């Protein structure tokens, strides 16, 4: 018998030493381990590094298993080195029929394919979106003052922007029971999102438009307030699984009706109707949809219960405040019903990323503990969304929030820029990016982004509040106060607005006005409701003593009455003229807090440190914030 060729003898040796069998079993087992790890990481909200480490160890184990399978064999006497092949043994294996030789190799290939597939899937679900990719600009940098091409459209002057501008007013709930408001609001928001995907249309007032719900207001006035030329309005009637949706496009400059249509469909067709309406509006405005072959204006889900949960979650997110924790639960239920729907994951990511700002925490320790868990959950959800839809702007914004609030500034900025590349008019991206720019000392750029957010969403209290505090940070407190008062006028009713107003009054020396705001507005809204009469009386005694200490600039009296503040907050000392103690308190409190929350580094750019940037405490704080090389830049007066 002639000796078999070398490659056949090698494969025969692999089969004799059971390497094929080990490869098949290891690959299948590794695939199962990775899938279980992915599910556990999601359910237990483990950091993404846990899943990455598990994947690395499983892959590392494969070549080790192959080497051990080649070198060792399991016998009745235990594990021992594999003996050399006996004379003719390999030739006998080569001579076997193909049906007996091939299955072992095929199973080994299937096992390896399963292992690679499992690792690929986990890799996609943990990859940080576009992290590591080159920024979408010619210069390789991201900031709007660095000539990034991707931001040219995002920061175009609205007055010179030649694109048709449009707002979608809340669709009226015409259902017989009047119990489908959330569905009508969801229709409004989904149509906004569909139109936003058309680059040749500028969509304005994405949050502001909801302020006009139920109002009988002239469309010309609404168009002027929102800064848009066209307005879409409509209604939804839902009965059982039947829908009647009407929509009309109106020129807000003269109230002329350009287009209208009614759609009588089943609930299963709701996504098709949304796409048809957006397409009809684009055709009427004579603009291209600008979609590639795989592109779509609407991302449908086959599970309509998941869609209704999603709509309710979006409604809670618009409310902010207590609505954010509720939105987390609603989006969790959404993805539990349809885990392959990108909008559900993106909504969950944004809700998790904002949860630490709005959660109802018993104390500082509980709040601090929420940051790593919430940001890890947001990161996982955003990456799941991007694995399904790589052009999901909301998921990119959520990742920007995650890295900003971890003080990983450059990575956070890349994700915001990527979101604006996908959707140049994404108002949430503009606002959150403004907050990152402010936190890193680029206050001039932050002002530009915040102004853009307000221009796109002019009656949103959230956007106006951010613009107000960024104007103050740019040494323009009077202008900031005007924006904060506008936020109140447009229904802003959350503590941050009042905190910013009171701080500006106190630091500007208007103690009487600050006292009035706290006593007549802040205290009744946010202090009194959870207290019994005795506790309320104690709260007002505390306010009296605190304001007396401020007026008298009596630091000792302040510390005696307000020990809860004296342990860390620094603004009170600045108000009382004790700048040295204010700096020390700012230093101690900053270093004492965990390295989360993108707003905390704002203390570095306060005027408190303007003439002390060589202070060792300031230098230590800047290193602690990963901002050792950053310098404060404020906008020029009048800009």
URFENWO-V961749 format. One record per residue. N is the residue number from 1. RES is the residue in three letters. PHI is phi in radians with two decimals (999 if undefined). Layout:
n:N res:RES phi:PHI
n:N res:RES phi:PHI
This chain:
n:1 res:UNK phi:999
n:2 res:UNK phi:-1.32
n:3 res:UNK phi:-1.27
n:4 res:UNK phi:-1.17
n:5 res:UNK phi:-1.00
n:6 res:UNK phi:-1.05
n:7 res:UNK phi:-1.18
n:8 res:UNK phi:-1.20
n:9 res:UNK phi:-1.14
n:10 res:UNK phi:-1.12
n:11 res:UNK phi:-1.18
n:12 res:UNK phi:-1.13
n:13 res:UNK phi:-1.13
n:14 res:UNK phi:-1.05
n:15 res:UNK phi:-1.21
n:16 res:UNK phi:-1.08
n:17 res:UNK phi:-1.49
n:18 res:UNK phi:1.10
n:19 res:UNK phi:-1.18
n:20 res:UNK phi:-1.02
n:21 res:UNK phi:-1.09
n:22 res:UNK phi:-1.13
n:23 res:UNK phi:-1.07
n:24 res:UNK phi:-1.12
n:25 res:UNK phi:-1.16
n:26 res:UNK phi:-1.12
n:27 res:UNK phi:-1.06
n:28 res:UNK phi:-1.12
n:29 res:UNK phi:-1.14
n:30 res:UNK phi:-1.06
n:31 res:UNK phi:-1.05
n:32 res:UNK phi:-1.11
n:33 res:UNK phi:-1.05
n:34 res:UNK phi:-1.15
n:35 res:UNK phi:-1.16
n:36 res:UNK phi:-1.13
n:37 res:UNK phi:-1.08
n:38 res:UNK phi:-1.08
n:39 res:UNK phi:-1.15
n:40 res:UNK phi:-1.16
n:41 res:UNK phi:-1.08
n:42 res:UNK phi:-1.22
n:43 res:UNK phi:-1.20
n:44 res:UNK phi:-1.66
n:45 res:UNK phi:0.94
n:46 res:UNK phi:-1.39
n:47 res:UNK phi:-1.05
n:48 res:UNK phi:-1.09
n:49 res:UNK phi:-1.11
n:50 res:UNK phi:-1.12
n:51 res:UNK phi:-1.19
n:52 res:UNK phi:-1.11
n:53 res:UNK phi:-1.13
n:54 res:UNK phi:-1.06
n:55 res:UNK phi:-1.10
n:56 res:UNK phi:-1.06
n:57 res:UNK phi:-1.16
n:58 res:UNK phi:-1.13
n:59 res:UNK phi:-1.18
n:60 res:UNK phi:-1.09
n:61 res:UNK phi:-1.20
n:62 res:UNK phi:-1.12
n:63 res:UNK phi:-1.10
n:64 res:UNK phi:-1.12
n:65 res:UNK phi:-1.10
n:66 res:UNK phi:-1.15
n:67 res:UNK phi:-1.11
n:68 res:UNK phi:-1.15
n:69 res:UNK phi:-1.11
n:70 res:UNK phi:-1.21
n:71 res:UNK phi:-1.51
n:72 res:UNK phi:-2.18
n:73 res:UNK phi:-2.44
n:74 res:UNK phi:-1.65
n:75 res:UNK phi:-2.13
n:76 res:UNK phi:-1.01
n:77 res:UNK phi:-1.61
n:78 res:UNK phi:1.91
n:79 res:UNK phi:-1.43
n:80 res:UNK phi:-2.57
n:81 res:UNK phi:-1.08
n:82 res:UNK phi:-1.24
n:83 res:UNK phi:-1.30
n:84 res:UNK phi:-1.07
n:85 res:UNK phi:-1.14
n:86 res:UNK phi:-1.33
n:87 res:UNK phi:-1.01
n:88 res:UNK phi:1.45
n:89 res:UNK phi:-1.15
n:90 res:UNK phi:-1.17
n:91 res:UNK phi:-1.09
n:92 res:UNK phi:-1.15
n:93 res:UNK phi:-1.17
n:94 res:UNK phi:-1.10
n:95 res:UNK phi:-1.38
n:96 res:UNK phi:-1.11
n:97 res:UNK phi:-1.06
n:98 res:UNK phi:-1.02
n:99 res:UNK phi:-1.11
n:100 res:UNK phi:-1.71
n:101 res:UNK phi:-1.46
n:102 res:UNK phi:-1.33
n:103 res:UNK phi:-0.95
n:104 res:UNK phi:-1.10
n:105 res:UNK phi:-1.18
n:106 res:UNK phi:-1.11
n:107 res:UNK phi:-1.09
n:108 res:UNK phi:-1.09
n:109 res:UNK phi:-1.10
n:110 res:UNK phi:-1.11
n:111 res:UNK phi:-1.10
n:112 res:UNK phi:-1.13
n:113 res:UNK phi:-1.09
n:114 res:UNK phi:-1.11
n:115 res:UNK phi:-1.12
n:116 res:UNK phi:-1.12
n:117 res:UNK phi:-1.10
n:118 res:UNK phi:-1.09
n:119 res:UNK phi:-1.16
n:120 res:UNK phi:-1.11
n:121 res:UNK phi:-1.12
n:122 res:UNK phi:-1.12
n:123 res:UNK phi:-1.07
n:124 res:UNK phi:-1.20
n:125 res:UNK phi:-1.35
n:126 res:UNK phi:-1.92
n:127 res:UNK phi:-1.16
n:128 res:UNK phi:-1.32
n:129 res:UNK phi:1.01
n:130 res:UNK phi:-1.73
n:131 res:UNK phi:-1.01
n:132 res:UNK phi:1.61
n:133 res:UNK phi:-1.40
n:134 res:UNK phi:-1.15
n:135 res:UNK phi:-1.04
n:136 res:UNK phi:-1.42
n:137 res:UNK phi:-2.58
n:138 res:UNK phi:-1.21
n:139 res:UNK phi:-1.52
n:140 res:UNK phi:1.40
n:141 res:UNK phi:-2.09
n:142 res:UNK phi:-2.03
n:143 res:UNK phi:-1.12
n:144 res:UNK phi:-1.12
n:145 res:UNK phi:-1.55
n:146 res:UNK phi:-1.85
n:147 res:UNK phi:1.29
n:148 res:UNK phi:-1.14
n:149 res:UNK phi:-1.06
n:150 res:UNK phi:-1.09
n:151 res:UNK phi:-1.67
n:152 res:UNK phi:-1.07
n:153 res:UNK phi:-1.28
n:154 res:UNK phi:-1.09
n:155 res:UNK phi:-1.96
n:156 res:UNK phi:-1.10
n:157 res:UNK phi:-1.08
n:158 res:UNK phi:-1.05
n:159 res:UNK phi:-1.20
n:160 res:UNK phi:-1.75
n:161 res:UNK phi:-1.29
n:162 res:UNK phi:-1.47
n:163 res:UNK phi:-1.20
n:164 res:UNK phi:-1.04
n:165 res:UNK phi:-1.89
n:166 res:UNK phi:-2.54
n:167 res:UNK phi:-2.23
n:168 res:UNK phi:-1.95
n:169 res:UNK phi:-1.40
n:170 res:UNK phi:-0.99
n:171 res:UNK phi:-1.17
n:172 res:UNK phi:-1.35
n:173 res:UNK phi:-1.52
n:174 res:UNK phi:-1.77
n:175 res:UNK phi:-1.10
n:176 res:UNK phi:-1.01
n:177 res:UNK phi:-1.53
n:178 res:UNK phi:1.09
n:179 res:UNK phi:-1.96
n:180 res:UNK phi:-2.03
n:181 res:UNK phi:-1.05
n:182 res:UNK phi:-1.09
n:183 res:UNK phi:-1.22
n:184 res:UNK phi:-1.12
n:185 res:UNK phi:-1.10
n:186 res:UNK phi:-1.13
n:187 res:UNK phi:-1.05
n:188 res:UNK phi:-1.05
n:189 res:UNK phi:-1.17
n:190 res:UNK phi:-1.17
n:191 res:UNK phi:-1.18
n:192 res:UNK phi:-1.00
n:193 res:UNK phi:-1.13
n:194 res:UNK phi:-1.14
n:195 res:UNK phi:-1.14
n:196 res:UNK phi:-1.12
n:197 res:UNK phi:-1.37
n:198 res:UNK phi:-1.61
n:199 res:UNK phi:-1.03
n:200 res:UNK phi:-1.48
n:201 res:UNK phi:-2.13
n:202 res:UNK phi:-1.75
n:203 res:UNK phi:-1.70
n:204 res:UNK phi:-1.97
n:205 res:UNK phi:1.05
n:206 res:UNK phi:-1.13
n:207 res:UNK phi:-1.72
n:208 res:UNK phi:-1.02
n:209 res:UNK phi:-1.07
n:210 res:UNK phi:-1.23
n:211 res:UNK phi:-1.20
n:212 res:UNK phi:-1.66
n:213 res:UNK phi:-1.05
n:214 res:UNK phi:1.33
n:215 res:UNK phi:-1.62
n:216 res:UNK phi:-1.68
n:217 res:UNK phi:-2.16
n:218 res:UNK phi:-1.04
n:219 res:UNK phi:-1.10
n:220 res:UNK phi:-1.13
n:221 res:UNK phi:-1.20
n:222 res:UNK phi:-1.09
n:223 res:UNK phi:-1.03
n:224 res:UNK phi:-1.18
n:225 res:UNK phi:-1.16
n:226 res:UNK phi:-1.55
n:227 res:UNK phi:1.21
n:228 res:UNK phi:-2.22
n:229 res:UNK phi:-1.62
n:230 res:UNK phi:-2.17
n:231 res:UNK phi:-2.30
n:232 res:UNK phi:-1.87
n:233 res:UNK phi:-2.37
n:234 res:UNK phi:-3.07
n:235 res:UNK phi:-2.59
n:236 res:UNK phi:-2.29
n:237 res:UNK phi:-2.13
n:238 res:UNK phi:-2.12
n:239 res:UNK phi:-2.44
n:240 res:UNK phi:1.09
n:241 res:UNK phi:-1.76
n:242 res:UNK phi:-1.74
n:243 res:UNK phi:-2.21
n:244 res:UNK phi:-2.22
n:245 res:UNK phi:-2.03
n:246 res:UNK phi:-2.04
n:247 res:UNK phi:-2.56
n:248 res:UNK phi:-2.53
n:249 res:UNK phi:-1.87
n:250 res:UNK phi:-2.16
n:251 res:UNK phi:-1.36
n:252 res:UNK phi:-1.31
n:253 res:UNK phi:-1.40
n:254 res:UNK phi:-2.48
n:255 res:UNK phi:1.17
n:256 res:UNK phi:-1.40
n:257 res:UNK phi:-1.44
n:258 res:UNK phi:-1.58
n:259 res:UNK phi:-2.84
n:260 res:UNK phi:-2.66
n:261 res:UNK phi:-2.79
n:262 res:UNK phi:-2.10
n:263 res:UNK phi:-2.23
n:264 res:UNK phi:-1.86
n:265 res:UNK phi:-2.43
n:266 res:UNK phi:-1.59
n:267 res:UNK phi:-1.04
n:268 res:UNK phi:-1.11
n:269 res:UNK phi:-1.69
n:270 res:UNK phi:-1.06
n:271 res:UNK phi:-1.24
n:272 res:UNK phi:-1.12
n:273 res:UNK phi:-1.10
n:274 res:UNK phi:-1.01
n:275 res:UNK phi:-1.19
n:276 res:UNK phi:-1.13
n:277 res:UNK phi:-1.11
n:278 res:UNK phi:-1.06
n:279 res:UNK phi:-1.13
n:280 res:UNK phi:-1.16
n:281 res:UNK phi:-1.14
n:282 res:UNK phi:-1.06
n:283 res:UNK phi:-1.14
n:284 res:UNK phi:-1.11
n:285 res:UNK phi:-1.50
n:286 res:UNK phi:1.04
n:287 res:UNK phi:-2.17
n:288 res:UNK phi:-1.43
n:289 res:UNK phi:-1.20
n:290 res:UNK phi:1.18
n:291 res:UNK phi:-1.78
n:292 res:UNK phi:-1.47
n:293 res:UNK phi:-1.11
n:294 res:UNK phi:-1.60
n:295 res:UNK phi:-1.30
n:296 res:UNK phi:-2.64
n:297 res:UNK phi:-1.37
n:298 res:UNK phi:-2.23
n:299 res:UNK phi:-1.75
n:300 res:UNK phi:-1.46
n:301 res:UNK phi:-2.11
n:302 res:UNK phi:-1.40
n:303 res:UNK phi:-1.82
n:304 res:UNK phi:-1.24
n:305 res:UNK phi:-1.15
n:306 res:UNK phi:-1.10
n:307 res:UNK phi:-1.10
n:308 res:UNK phi:-1.18
n:309 res:UNK phi:-1.09
n:310 res:UNK phi:-1.09
n:311 res:UNK phi:-1.06
n:312 res:UNK phi:-1.14
n:313 res:UNK phi:-1.09
n:314 res:UNK phi:-1.11
n:315 res:UNK phi:-1.09
n:316 res:UNK phi:-1.18
n:317 res:UNK phi:-1.14
n:318 res:UNK phi:-1.12
n:319 res:UNK phi:-1.30
n:320 res:UNK phi:0.96
n:321 res:UNK phi:0.95
n:322 res:UNK phi:-1.13
n:323 res:UNK phi:-1.16
n:324 res:UNK phi:-1.18
n:325 res:UNK phi:-1.02
n:326 res:UNK phi:-1.15
n:327 res:UNK phi:-1.10
n:328 res:UNK phi:-0.99
n:329 res:UNK phi:-1.12
n:330 res:UNK phi:-1.18
n:331 res:UNK phi:-1.25
n:332 res:UNK phi:-1.04
n:333 res:UNK phi:-1.15
n:334 res:UNK phi:-1.07
n:335 res:UNK phi:-1.28
n:336 res:UNK phi:-1.16
n:337 res:UNK phi:-1.49
n:338 res:UNK phi:-2.47
n:339 res:UNK phi:-1.43
n:340 res:UNK phi:-1.91
n:341 res:UNK phi:-1.84
n:342 res:UNK phi:-1.06
n:343 res:UNK phi:-1.01
n:344 res:UNK phi:-1.09
n:345 res:UNK phi:-1.16
n:346 res:UNK phi:-1.15
n:347 res:UNK phi:-1.08
n:348 res:UNK phi:-1.10
n:349 res:UNK phi:-1.09
n:350 res:UNK phi:-1.16
n:351 res:UNK phi:-1.12
n:352 res:UNK phi:-1.08
n:353 res:UNK phi:-1.18
n:354 res:UNK phi:-1.74
n:355 res:UNK phi:-0.96
n:356 res:UNK phi:-1.08
n:357 res:UNK phi:-1.38
n:358 res:UNK phi:-2.17
n:359 res:UNK phi:-1.16
n:360 res:UNK phi:-1.62
n:361 res:UNK phi:-1.78
n:362 res:UNK phi:-1.29
n:363 res:UNK phi:-2.77
n:364 res:UNK phi:-1.09
n:365 res:UNK phi:-1.11
n:366 res:UNK phi:-1.17
n:367 res:UNK phi:-1.11
n:368 res:UNK phi:-1.06
n:369 res:UNK phi:-1.21
n:370 res:UNK phi:-1.28
n:371 res:UNK phi:-1.07
n:372 res:UNK phi:-1.10
n:373 res:UNK phi:-1.16
n:374 res:UNK phi:-1.17
n:375 res:UNK phi:-1.19
n:376 res:UNK phi:-1.13
n:377 res:UNK phi:-1.12
n:378 res:UNK phi:-1.11
n:379 res:UNK phi:-1.08
n:380 res:UNK phi:-1.10
n:381 res:UNK phi:-1.13
n:382 res:UNK phi:-1.11
n:383 res:UNK phi:-1.18
n:384 res:UNK phi:-1.12
n:385 res:UNK phi:-1.07
n:386 res:UNK phi:-1.26
n:387 res:UNK phi:-1.15
n:388 res:UNK phi:-1.50
n:389 res:UNK phi:-2.37
n:390 res:UNK phi:-1.11
n:391 res:UNK phi:-1.93
n:392 res:UNK phi:-1.58
n:393 res:UNK phi:-1.14
n:394 res:UNK phi:-1.08
n:395 res:UNK phi:-1.17
n:396 res:UNK phi:-1.13
n:397 res:UNK phi:-1.09
n:398 res:UNK phi:-1.07
n:399 res:UNK phi:-1.16
n:400 res:UNK phi:-1.02
n:401 res:UNK phi:-1.06
n:402 res:UNK phi:-1.03
n:403 res:UNK phi:-1.27
n:404 res:UNK phi:-1.07
n:405 res:UNK phi:-1.37
n:406 res:UNK phi:-1.67
n:407 res:UNK phi:1.16
n:408 res:UNK phi:-1.76
n:409 res:UNK phi:-1.13
n:410 res:UNK phi:-1.15
n:411 res:UNK phi:-1.15
n:412 res:UNK phi:-1.03
n:413 res:UNK phi:-1.12
n:414 res:UNK phi:-1.02
n:415 res:UNK phi:-1.24
n:416 res:UNK phi:-1.12
n:417 res:UNK phi:-1.12
n:418 res:UNK phi:-1.09
n:419 res:UNK phi:-1.07
n:420 res:UNK phi:-1.28
n:421 res:UNK phi:-1.17
n:422 res:UNK phi:-1.23
n:423 res:UNK phi:-2.44
n:424 res:UNK phi:-1.08
n:425 res:UNK phi:-1.84
n:426 res:UNK phi:-1.23
n:427 res:UNK phi:-1.17
n:428 res:UNK phi:-1.14
n:429 res:UNK phi:-1.11
n:430 res:UNK phi:-1.08
n:431 res:UNK phi:-1.16
n:432 res:UNK phi:-1.17
n:433 res:UNK phi:-1.13
n:434 res:UNK phi:-1.02
n:435 res:UNK phi:-1.21
n:436 res:UNK phi:-1.14
n:437 res:UNK phi:-1.07
n:438 res:UNK phi:-1.13
n:439 res:UNK phi:-1.14
n:440 res:UNK phi:-1.73
n:441 res:UNK phi:1.53
n:442 res:UNK phi:-1.55
n:443 res:UNK phi:-1.16
n:444 res:UNK phi:-1.17
n:445 res:UNK phi:-1.18
n:446 res:UNK phi:-1.06
n:447 res:UNK phi:-1.11
n:448 res:UNK phi:-1.09
n:449 res:UNK phi:-1.17
n:450 res:UNK phi:-1.14
n:451 res:UNK phi:-1.10
n:452 res:UNK phi:-1.10
n:453 res:UNK phi:-1.04
n:454 res:UNK phi:-1.22
n:455 res:UNK phi:-1.06
n:456 res:UNK phi:-1.39
n:457 res:UNK phi:-2.44
n:458 res:UNK phi:-1.23
n:459 res:UNK phi:-1.96
n:460 res:UNK phi:-1.45
n:461 res:UNK phi:-1.10
n:462 res:UNK phi:-1.13
n:463 res:UNK phi:-1.15
n:464 res:UNK phi:-1.14
n:465 res:UNK phi:-1.11
n:466 res:UNK phi:-1.10
n:467 res:UNK phi:-1.06
n:468 res:UNK phi:-1.08
n:469 res:UNK phi:-1.30
n:470 res:UNK phi:-1.28
n:471 res:UNK phi:-1.08
n:472 res:UNK phi:-1.07
n:473 res:UNK phi:-1.09
n:474 res:UNK phi:-1.52
n:475 res:UNK phi:1.10
n:476 res:UNK phi:-2.28
n:477 res:UNK phi:-1.13
n:478 res:UNK phi:-1.13
n:479 res:UNK phi:-1.15
n:480 res:UNK phi:-1.06
n:481 res:UNK phi:-1.08
n:482 res:UNK phi:-1.06
n:483 res:UNK phi:-1.20
n:484 res:UNK phi:-1.18
n:485 res:UNK phi:-1.19
n:486 res:UNK phi:-1.11
n:487 res:UNK phi:-1.04
n:488 res:UNK phi:-1.13
n:489 res:UNK phi:-1.11
n:490 res:UNK phi:-1.68
n:491 res:UNK phi:1.59
n:492 res:UNK phi:-1.10
n:493 res:UNK phi:-2.47
n:494 res:UNK phi:-2.30
n:495 res:UNK phi:-0.97
n:496 res:UNK phi:-1.01
n:497 res:UNK phi:-1.09
n:498 res:UNK phi:-1.17
n:499 res:UNK phi:-1.03
n:500 res:UNK phi:-1.17
n:501 res:UNK phi:-1.10
n:502 res:UNK phi:-1.09
n:503 res:UNK phi:-1.08
n:504 res:UNK phi:-1.11
n:505 res:UNK phi:-1.10
n:506 res:UNK phi:-1.12
n:507 res:UNK phi:-1.28
n:508 res:UNK phi:-1.53
n:509 res:UNK phi:1.53
n:510 res:UNK phi:-1.59
n:511 res:UNK phi:-1.19
n:512 res:UNK phi:-1.11
n:513 res:UNK phi:-1.18
n:514 res:UNK phi:-1.07
n:515 res:UNK phi:-1.05
n:516 res:UNK phi:-1.11
n:517 res:UNK phi:-1.09
n:518 res:UNK phi:-1.12
n:519 res:UNK phi:-1.31
n:520 res:UNK phi:-1.73
n:521 res:UNK phi:-2.13
n:522 res:UNK phi:-1.19
n:523 res:UNK phi:-1.02
n:524 res:UNK phi:-1.05
n:525 res:UNK phi:-1.40
n:526 res:UNK phi:-2.04
n:527 res:UNK phi:-1.94
n:528 res:UNK phi:-1.18
n:529 res:UNK phi:-0.94
n:530 res:UNK phi:-1.69
n:531 res:UNK phi:-2.16
n:532 res:UNK phi:-1.40
n:533 res:UNK phi:-0.94
n:534 res:UNK phi:-1.19
n:535 res:UNK phi:-1.18
n:536 res:UNK phi:-1.12
n:537 res:UNK phi:-1.10
n:538 res:UNK phi:-1.13
n:539 res:UNK phi:-1.10
n:540 res:UNK phi:-1.26
n:541 res:UNK phi:-1.10
n:542 res:UNK phi:-1.06
n:543 res:UNK phi:-1.09
n:544 res:UNK phi:-1.04
n:545 res:UNK phi:-1.19
n:546 res:UNK phi:-1.13
n:547 res:UNK phi:-1.16
n:548 res:UNK phi:-1.12
n:549 res:UNK phi:-1.12
n:550 res:UNK phi:-1.08
n:551 res:UNK phi:-1.12
n:552 res:UNK phi:-1.54
n:553 res:UNK phi:0.89
n:554 res:UNK phi:-1.83
n:555 res:UNK phi:-1.10
n:556 res:UNK phi:-1.09
n:557 res:UNK phi:-1.12
n:558 res:UNK phi:-1.07
n:559 res:UNK phi:-1.18
n:560 res:UNK phi:-1.24
n:561 res:UNK phi:-1.59
n:562 res:UNK phi:-2.23
n:563 res:UNK phi:-1.05
n:564 res:UNK phi:-1.13
n:565 res:UNK phi:-1.56
n:566 res:UNK phi:-1.08
n:567 res:UNK phi:-1.32
n:568 res:UNK phi:-2.83
n:569 res:UNK phi:-1.18
n:570 res:UNK phi:-1.93
n:571 res:UNK phi:-1.00
n:572 res:UNK phi:-0.98
n:573 res:UNK phi:-1.22
n:574 res:UNK phi:-1.15
n:575 res:UNK phi:-1.08
n:576 res:UNK phi:-1.52
n:577 res:UNK phi:1.51
n:578 res:UNK phi:-1.68
n:579 res:UNK phi:-1.14
n:580 res:UNK phi:-1.06
n:581 res:UNK phi:-1.17
n:582 res:UNK phi:-1.04
n:583 res:UNK phi:-1.12
n:584 res:UNK phi:-1.13
n:585 res:UNK phi:-1.15
n:586 res:UNK phi:-1.08
n:587 res:UNK phi:-1.08
n:588 res:UNK phi:-1.14
n:589 res:UNK phi:-1.18
n:590 res:UNK phi:-1.12
n:591 res:UNK phi:-1.30
n:592 res:UNK phi:-1.44
n:593 res:UNK phi:-1.51
n:594 res:UNK phi:-1.06
n:595 res:UNK phi:-1.45
n:596 res:UNK phi:-2.41
n:597 res:UNK phi:1.45
n:598 res:UNK phi:-1.16
n:599 res:UNK phi:-1.44
n:600 res:UNK phi:-1.04
n:601 res:UNK phi:-1.15
n:602 res:UNK phi:-1.00
n:603 res:UNK phi:-1.05
n:604 res:UNK phi:-1.13
n:605 res:UNK phi:-1.80
n:606 res:UNK phi:-1.22
n:607 res:UNK phi:-1.05
n:608 res:UNK phi:-0.93
n:609 res:UNK phi:-1.83
n:610 res:UNK phi:-1.01
n:611 res:UNK phi:-1.85
n:612 res:UNK phi:-2.37
n:613 res:UNK phi:-1.33
n:614 res:UNK phi:-1.72
n:615 res:UNK phi:-1.15
n:616 res:UNK phi:-0.96
n:617 res:UNK phi:-1.17
n:618 res:UNK phi:-1.09
n:619 res:UNK phi:-1.08
n:620 res:UNK phi:-1.13
n:621 res:UNK phi:-1.10
n:622 res:UNK phi:-1.14
n:623 res:UNK phi:-1.14
n:624 res:UNK phi:-1.03
n:625 res:UNK phi:-1.58
n:626 res:UNK phi:1.05
n:627 res:UNK phi:-2.28
n:628 res:UNK phi:-1.08
n:629 res:UNK phi:-1.65
n:630 res:UNK phi:-1.37
n:631 res:UNK phi:-2.27
n:632 res:UNK phi:-1.29
n:633 res:UNK phi:-2.30
n:634 res:UNK phi:-1.80
n:635 res:UNK phi:-1.22
n:636 res:UNK phi:-1.16
n:637 res:UNK phi:-0.94
n:638 res:UNK phi:1.48
n:639 res:UNK phi:-1.47
